[in-house]
Amino acid sequence: MADKIKESELPYYAVIFSSERTDGENGYGKMAEKMVELAAKQEGFLGVESARDEQLGITVSYWQSLEAIQKWKDHAAHQIAQERGKKEWYQTFSLRVCKVERHRFFEM
């Protein structure tokens, strides 16, 4: 999805969320799908890329501004997911916010 970001949208921001899961599903997959669907409806959302195996996951979401990121962080449904993540789903996690000043996409 992130490959649809246009050169004209530079600069933009990437939020990199890395996590190590706890054992068991416990509703994680359903909530993750719901959060992507909800984020996609937020003003300033540009796209998302995600990879996960049994334990480790990395999700990168792309946003037009720091304000859009803050609004998503403060969104009520996202706050519920964040709390469940801390209590049920993650052993560890990290969050990084980066400014993207250039990008290149290649098709093979």
Buried (B, 14 or more C-beta within 10 A) or exposed (E): BBEEBEEEBEEBBBBBBBBEBBEEEBEBEEBBEBBBEBBEEBEBBBBBBEEBEEEEBEBBBBBBEEEBBEBBEEBEEBEEBBEBBEEBBBEEBEEEEEEBEEBEEEEE
